[in-house]
Amino acid sequence: MSSENKEKFLIEYQAGKAAFERGDYRIAVQRLEAASALMGRTSRLGGEAQMWLVTAYEAAGQKTEAIALCQQLSRHPDPETSKEGKRLLYILQAPQLARPSEWMTKIPDLGAIAESDPKERRGSVNTVATRKPREQPEPKPVDLTQVNTKDNQFIWVALLALTLTVAGLIWFSF
């Protein structure tokens, strides 16, 4: 493999992984397919790219492609890739459990927000910044006739306790 092809492979591979981690599964599939085509499928690095491609297929909803690629990877010459391919194949072929709808949280598709007009977006940064701050209630005035202003001798008791503590420490330090 030429260094130019390896460099192209690494660019496509890293871009595919980054797209997958961002949640752009269709782009991840495209980039990882391109990377797999550039690298020999029987090499360790080619197997690693194909493993990422399996997960991208599954995330993009292309389960049949993911299973077919896993079947190929389970016969890969690299033992680690073969083992991982078998493990993923087992997971992909496992029966789906029925889940009640109340267990699921629906996540809205936010992909269209980037292309939309900023004025049409609800809750955008611009609308949040233009909101008026809540008015703070005025503090109630304190009635000074209700405040206890008599000297309760606390300061003298605290000073006496402090003096006795310091004197005791000095006494016992000798």
C-alpha positions as CSV (number, residue, x, y, z in Angstrom):
1,M,0.0,0.0,0.0
2,S,1.4,3.4,-1.0
3,S,1.9,6.1,1.6
4,E,-0.6,8.3,-0.3
5,N,-3.3,5.7,0.0
6,K,-2.5,5.2,3.7
7,E,-2.8,8.9,4.2
8,K,-6.2,9.0,2.4
9,F,-7.3,6.0,4.5
10,L,-6.4,7.7,7.7
11,I,-8.2,10.9,6.8
12,E,-11.4,9.0,5.8
13,Y,-11.2,6.7,8.8
14,Q,-10.8,9.6,11.3
15,A,-13.5,11.6,9.6
16,G,-15.8,8.6,9.7
17,K,-15.1,8.0,13.4
18,A,-15.7,11.7,14.2
19,A,-19.0,11.7,12.3
20,F,-20.1,8.6,14.1
21,E,-19.3,10.2,17.5
22,R,-21.2,13.4,16.5
23,G,-24.2,11.2,15.6
24,D,-24.0,11.8,11.8
25,Y,-24.4,8.2,11.0
26,R,-25.0,8.5,7.3
27,I,-21.8,10.6,6.8
28,A,-20.0,8.1,9.0
29,V,-21.1,5.2,6.8
30,Q,-19.9,7.1,3.6
31,R,-16.5,7.9,5.1
32,L,-15.9,4.5,6.6
33,E,-16.9,2.8,3.4
34,A,-14.4,5.0,1.5
35,A,-11.7,4.1,4.2
36,S,-12.5,0.4,3.9
37,A,-12.1,0.6,0.1
38,L,-8.7,2.2,0.4
39,M,-7.3,-0.3,2.9
40,G,-6.9,-4.0,2.4
41,R,-9.8,-5.8,4.0
42,T,-7.6,-8.5,5.4
43,S,-5.3,-6.2,7.3
44,R,-5.7,-5.4,11.0
45,L,-6.3,-1.7,10.3
46,G,-8.8,-2.6,7.6
47,G,-10.7,-4.8,10.0
48,E,-10.8,-2.1,12.6
49,A,-12.3,0.3,10.0
50,Q,-14.9,-2.4,9.1
51,M,-15.8,-2.8,12.8
52,W,-16.6,0.9,12.9
53,L,-18.5,0.5,9.7
54,V,-20.6,-2.2,11.3
55,T,-21.6,0.1,14.2
56,A,-22.3,2.9,11.8
57,Y,-24.5,0.6,9.7
58,E,-26.4,-0.4,12.8
59,A,-26.8,3.2,14.0
60,A,-28.0,4.3,10.5
61,G,-30.6,1.6,10.5
62,Q,-28.9,-0.6,7.9
63,K,-29.0,-3.8,10.0
64,T,-28.8,-6.2,7.0
65,E,-25.6,-4.6,5.8
66,A,-24.2,-4.7,9.4
67,I,-25.0,-8.4,9.8
68,A,-23.5,-9.2,6.3
69,L,-20.3,-7.3,7.2
70,C,-20.1,-9.0,10.6
71,Q,-20.3,-12.4,9.0
72,Q,-17.3,-11.5,6.8
73,L,-15.4,-10.1,9.8
74,S,-16.0,-13.3,11.8
75,R,-13.8,-15.0,9.2
76,H,-11.1,-12.3,9.3
77,P,-7.4,-13.4,9.4
78,D,-6.7,-11.2,12.4
79,P,-7.8,-13.2,15.5
80,E,-8.8,-10.1,17.5
81,T,-10.9,-8.8,14.6
82,S,-12.5,-12.2,14.1
83,K,-13.4,-12.5,17.8
84,E,-14.9,-9.0,17.8
85,G,-16.8,-9.7,14.6
86,K,-18.3,-12.9,16.1
87,R,-19.3,-11.0,19.3
88,L,-21.0,-8.2,17.3
89,L,-22.7,-10.7,15.0
90,Y,-24.1,-12.4,18.1
91,I,-25.4,-9.1,19.4
92,L,-26.9,-8.0,16.1
93,Q,-28.7,-11.4,15.6
94,A,-30.1,-11.5,19.1
95,P,-33.9,-11.2,19.2
96,Q,-35.4,-7.8,19.9
97,L,-37.2,-7.6,23.2
98,A,-40.6,-5.9,23.2
99,R,-40.4,-2.7,25.2
100,P,-43.4,-0.8,26.4
101,S,-43.7,2.7,24.9
102,E,-43.6,4.3,28.4
103,W,-40.0,3.0,28.8
104,M,-38.9,5.0,25.8
105,T,-38.0,8.6,25.6
106,K,-38.6,10.2,22.2
107,I,-35.7,12.5,21.2
108,P,-36.7,15.1,18.5
109,D,-34.6,15.4,15.4
110,L,-32.7,18.6,15.8
111,G,-30.8,18.3,12.4
112,A,-33.2,20.7,10.7
113,I,-32.5,23.5,13.2
114,A,-29.1,24.4,11.7
115,E,-30.6,25.1,8.3
116,S,-33.7,26.9,9.6
117,D,-34.2,30.7,9.8
118,P,-33.1,32.0,13.2
119,K,-36.4,33.9,13.6
120,E,-38.3,30.6,13.4
121,R,-36.3,28.9,16.1
122,R,-38.0,28.7,19.5
123,G,-35.8,28.9,22.5
124,S,-32.8,30.1,20.6
125,V,-30.0,32.1,22.2
126,N,-31.4,35.4,20.8
127,T,-34.8,35.0,22.2
128,V,-33.5,34.0,25.6
129,A,-31.2,37.0,25.8
130,T,-34.1,39.4,25.0
131,R,-36.3,38.2,27.8
132,K,-36.8,40.6,30.7
133,P,-35.3,39.5,34.0
134,R,-37.7,38.7,36.8
135,E,-38.3,41.5,39.1
136,Q,-37.0,40.9,42.6
137,P,-39.6,41.6,45.3
138,E,-38.8,44.5,47.6
139,P,-37.5,43.4,51.0
140,K,-39.9,44.0,53.8
141,P,-38.8,46.8,56.1
142,V,-37.7,45.6,59.6
143,D,-39.7,47.0,62.5
144,L,-36.9,48.1,64.9
145,T,-39.3,48.1,67.9
146,Q,-39.5,44.3,67.6
147,V,-35.7,43.9,67.6
148,N,-34.1,42.9,70.9
149,T,-31.4,45.5,71.5
150,K,-30.7,44.7,75.2
151,D,-27.1,43.6,76.0
152,N,-27.1,39.9,76.8
153,Q,-23.5,39.8,77.9
154,F,-22.5,37.3,75.2
155,I,-19.3,39.1,74.2
156,W,-18.0,39.0,77.7
157,V,-18.7,35.3,78.1
158,A,-17.0,34.6,74.8
159,L,-13.9,36.7,75.7
160,L,-13.7,35.0,79.1
161,A,-13.8,31.5,77.5
162,L,-11.2,32.5,75.0
163,T,-8.9,34.0,77.7
164,L,-9.2,30.8,79.8
165,T,-8.4,28.6,76.8
166,V,-5.3,30.6,75.9
167,A,-4.1,30.7,79.6
168,G,-4.7,26.9,79.9
169,L,-2.7,26.2,76.7
170,I,0.2,28.4,77.9
171,W,0.1,26.8,81.4
172,F,0.2,23.2,80.0
173,S,2.9,24.0,77.4
174,F,5.5,24.5,80.2
